[in-house]
Amino acid sequence: MRHLPGFVSANLHISQDKRHVATYAQWRSQHAVDAMMANEDPQTQMREAASIATSFDPIYYELRDKLSGE
């Protein structure tokens, strides 16, 4: 996904007990997200990841505020 237009970053978080995983990706626009979702390559990757999970619940958010320590 990192080579697709509009990609900003992605993060993977694993709980300390190793039972839960959360990922999130940032995109420059909703248009970029929609284009990624229409692309078969990322869809294949997401289906593979979901197939090993006991549950998979994608949620989409809109950035409202950004804090920085800089």
C-alpha positions, 0 to 999 in steps of 0.5 A: 500500500505504501506505493499507492498515491495518497498513502501517508503512513501505516502502523501496527500495534500488538497488545502486550498479551499478544492477543489483539492487533490494531492497525491504522493507515493514514491517507491524504484524502478520502479519494485516495482511500477509495482508490486503494479500496478499488485496487485488487492488490491491497484487497488481497492483502487485507483478505489474507490478514483477515483470514487468520484473525478470529474477528476483523472489524474495519472502522474508518475515521476522519482526522479532527485534530493533530497534536505534535510534540515538536 
